[in-house]
Amino acid sequence: MSSTTDDRQPRYHDPLPEELPFPDNNLFLKEHFAFGHPLLPARDAWRFRDRWSEAFGREAPLLVEIGSGNGFFLAELALRNPDFNVIGIEIRYKRIVRCAKKIQAAGAKNALAIRYDATFLDDLFTSNSVFGLYVNHPDPWPKARHEKNRMVSRWFLEQSADFLQDGGHLRIKSDYHDNVTRVAGLLDMGPNGEPLPALPFTITGQTTDLDTDGAPWPDDIKTYYQKKMTAQGLTIAAIELIRGARGA
Ligand SMILES: C[S@@+](CC[C@H](N)C(=O)[O-])C[C@H]1O[C@@H](n2cnc3c(N)ncnc32)[C@H](O)[C@@H]1O
C-alpha cells in the first residue's frame, strides 16, 4: 500500500511510543503499530484524506463508521456492502486491534480499521467524499459541561453535511436517547438554542424503540453495545438523515 503526502498537516497528533511516559502499559499500542493491513495507525491514515481509493486499491463509494469498538458492526457492514469501501474509526488501541482482527476473520477485503480521534474527522475526509456515515452508541457525556466531548453535536453535523455526498446518509443509534433526540434541534440551532444556519439534511426516519418500530433503514446490523443494552432492558433510539433539501 503506498501513500502520498500533501502540504496539509493533520490536526490530530498521534504519539509515538517513545513520546508516552509508560508506553509498555498498553500492550496494544505497539501491536497496533506493528499490525499492518487492514489496520492503519493515525500517522498513516490522514495521508489518504483525498485518495482513499489508493488505500483500498479500487474506486468505490465510502461508508464510514465512527467509534467502531470491537468491529463487529464494521465487518458485517463490509460483508453486506461489497461494492463499497468501508472505514471504521476507533480511538482506543485495544479496540482497533480487535476491529482489524474482526475484519480479517470475516474475510472482508473492502474494510480498513483506522485508529484516529474522530474529533478531527476533517483530517481524514474531504468535502463530498463519503456516501454513508454511521455512529453507533456514541459515549453519552450527559453533563452539560461535557457538551464539547459529545460526538452527536452541532460541529459533527456540520462536518457530516460537508463530507457526505448528496443523497448520502447519516445513521445514528443509541441507548442513550438524547444522542438521537437532540439531532433535529441541532439542524438549525446550537446546543444552547442559539439560531444557526439550517444544515442540508432531511430526517427520513426516527424512533425511540428500534426493536418495536423497526429501524428507519433496511437491514439493520446489531452492534455489540446494542445487543448488550437490549439485554439489559434498554430501548434503542435511532435516526436517519439524508443529505439534501433543508437548508441546501
Ligand atoms: C459505547 S462504545 C460503542 C462501540 C460500538 N459502536 C458498538 O455499538 O458496539 C463507543 C466507542 O466509541 C469510541 N470513541 C469514543 N470517542 C471517540 C473518538 N473521539 N474517536 C474515535 N472513537 C471514539 C470508544 O473508544 C468506543 O469504542
PDBQT file of the ligand as one rigid body, heavy atoms in Angstrom, charges set to zero:
ROOT
HETATM    1  C1  LIG A 301     -20.003   2.865  23.718  1.00  0.00    +0.000 C 
HETATM    2  S1  LIG A 301     -18.794   2.310  22.592  1.00  0.00    +0.000 S 
HETATM    3  C2  LIG A 301     -19.741   1.698  21.213  1.00  0.00    +0.000 C 
HETATM    4  C3  LIG A 301     -18.945   0.762  20.362  1.00  0.00    +0.000 C 
HETATM    5  C4  LIG A 301     -19.679   0.234  19.099  1.00  0.00    +0.000 C 
HETATM    6  N1  LIG A 301     -20.023   1.324  18.214  1.00  0.00    +0.000 N 
HETATM    7  C5  LIG A 301     -20.917  -0.544  19.448  1.00  0.00    +0.000 C 
HETATM    8  O1  LIG A 301     -22.039  -0.044  19.231  1.00  0.00    +0.000 OA
HETATM    9  O2  LIG A 301     -20.774  -1.681  19.934  1.00  0.00    +0.000 OA
HETATM   10  C6  LIG A 301     -18.198   3.869  21.941  1.00  0.00    +0.000 C 
HETATM   11  C7  LIG A 301     -16.920   3.693  21.139  1.00  0.00    +0.000 C 
HETATM   12  O3  LIG A 301     -16.529   4.958  20.592  1.00  0.00    +0.000 OA
HETATM   13  C8  LIG A 301     -15.119   5.096  20.739  1.00  0.00    +0.000 C 
HETATM   14  N2  LIG A 301     -14.797   6.525  20.743  1.00  0.00    +0.000 N 
HETATM   15  C9  LIG A 301     -15.131   7.434  21.683  1.00  0.00    +0.000 A 
HETATM   16  N3  LIG A 301     -14.653   8.655  21.369  1.00  0.00    +0.000 NA
HETATM   17  C10 LIG A 301     -14.004   8.509  20.182  1.00  0.00    +0.000 A 
HETATM   18  C11 LIG A 301     -13.296   9.407  19.341  1.00  0.00    +0.000 A 
HETATM   19  N4  LIG A 301     -13.150  10.701  19.651  1.00  0.00    +0.000 N 
HETATM   20  N5  LIG A 301     -12.775   8.928  18.199  1.00  0.00    +0.000 NA
HETATM   21  C12 LIG A 301     -12.906   7.610  17.856  1.00  0.00    +0.000 A 
HETATM   22  N6  LIG A 301     -13.555   6.710  18.628  1.00  0.00    +0.000 NA
HETATM   23  C13 LIG A 301     -14.104   7.157  19.766  1.00  0.00    +0.000 A 
HETATM   24  C14 LIG A 301     -14.830   4.414  22.061  1.00  0.00    +0.000 C 
HETATM   25  O4  LIG A 301     -13.474   4.074  22.228  1.00  0.00    +0.000 OA
HETATM   26  C15 LIG A 301     -15.746   3.209  21.985  1.00  0.00    +0.000 C 
HETATM   27  O5  LIG A 301     -15.139   2.094  21.359  1.00  0.00    +0.000 OA
ENDROOT
TORSDOF 0
